[in-house]
Amino acid sequence: MKRIWLAVLFLTLAAAVCITDQICVSTFYNEMSAKIQQAQAYEKTGSEQLPAAIDDIKRYWDERNDRMFMLTHHGALNELSAVIRSLNTEQLDNRLNEAAAWLTVFYENQRITFANIF
């Protein structure tokens, strides 16, 4: 009987870890996506708030970088990290679009879907 309780405990713990991981990934994706979209809007309008938006993206990435690398596969995160670190206001050259694309790839690979499980 003790073995069944231990199995139930470990399965519950594994489910809790998976749920926490999905919440962290989803929150990161939603917040980073909103920041990138805001920066893209500033870029299109030529707003003076663009440098602050880019700094906000970089600051948010620096705050969440270690946690995301701990929780998830590094493939798409490496590319996303490189693009975010290369953002500057003088030479954007579709870097915001590239960051948004890598962020979407990361999210699609990390969220729980039938295709990602099997």
C-alpha positions in Angstrom: 0.0 0.0 0.0 2.9 2.3 0.7 4.1 2.0 -2.9 0.8 3.2 -4.3 0.8 6.3 -2.1 4.4 7.0 -3.1 3.4 6.6 -6.8 0.4 8.9 -6.3 2.7 11.5 -4.5 5.2 11.4 -7.3 2.5 11.7 -10.0 1.0 14.6 -8.2 4.3 16.3 -7.9 5.1 15.7 -11.6 1.7 17.2 -12.5 2.3 20.2 -10.3 5.7 20.8 -11.9 4.2 20.6 -15.4 1.4 23.0 -14.6 3.8 25.5 -13.1 6.0 25.2 -16.2 3.1 25.9 -18.5 2.0 28.9 -16.4 5.5 30.4 -16.5 5.9 29.8 -20.3 2.5 31.2 -21.0 3.0 34.3 -18.8 6.4 34.9 -20.4 5.0 34.6 -23.9 2.0 36.9 -23.3 4.1 39.6 -21.6 7.0 39.5 -24.1 4.6 39.4 -27.0 2.8 42.5 -25.7 6.1 44.4 -25.3 7.3 43.5 -28.8 4.0 44.5 -30.3 4.2 47.8 -28.5 7.7 48.4 -29.8 6.6 47.5 -33.3 3.8 50.1 -33.0 6.3 52.7 -31.9 8.6 51.8 -34.8 5.8 52.2 -37.3 4.7 55.6 -36.0 8.3 56.9 -35.5 7.6 57.5 -31.8 10.2 58.8 -29.5 9.2 56.1 -27.0 10.9 53.3 -29.1 14.2 53.4 -27.2 12.4 53.0 -23.9 10.3 50.1 -25.3 13.4 48.3 -26.5 15.1 48.8 -23.2 11.9 47.4 -21.5 12.1 44.3 -23.8 15.8 43.8 -22.9 15.2 44.4 -19.2 12.3 41.9 -19.1 14.4 39.4 -21.0 17.3 39.8 -18.5 14.9 39.3 -15.6 13.3 36.1 -17.1 16.3 34.7 -19.0 17.6 32.2 -16.4 14.2 30.9 -15.5 13.2 30.3 -19.1 16.5 28.5 -19.8 15.9 26.3 -16.6 12.4 25.3 -17.5 12.6 24.8 -21.3 14.5 23.5 -24.2 17.2 25.9 -25.4 16.9 25.7 -29.2 14.5 28.5 -29.9 15.5 30.4 -26.7 19.1 30.7 -28.0 17.9 32.4 -31.2 15.4 34.6 -29.3 18.2 35.7 -26.9 20.5 36.6 -29.7 17.8 38.7 -31.5 16.8 40.5 -28.3 20.4 41.3 -27.4 21.0 42.7 -30.9 18.1 45.1 -30.7 19.1 48.8 -30.9 17.2 51.8 -32.2 19.7 52.7 -34.9 19.5 49.5 -36.9 16.3 47.6 -36.2 16.1 46.0 -39.7 13.1 43.8 -38.9 14.7 42.6 -35.7 11.4 43.1 -33.8 9.6 40.9 -36.4 12.3 38.3 -36.0 12.0 38.5 -32.2 8.3 38.0 -32.5 8.7 35.0 -34.8 11.2 33.3 -32.5 9.0 34.0 -29.5 6.1 32.3 -31.3 8.3 29.3 -32.3 9.4 29.0 -28.6 5.8 29.1 -27.4 4.6 26.6 -30.0 7.3 24.2 -29.0 6.8 24.5 -25.3 3.0 24.5 -24.8 1.2 21.3 -24.1 -0.4 20.1 -27.3 -1.2 16.6 -28.6 1.6 17.0 -31.2 4.2 18.0 -28.6 3.4 15.0 -26.4 3.5 12.3 -29.1 
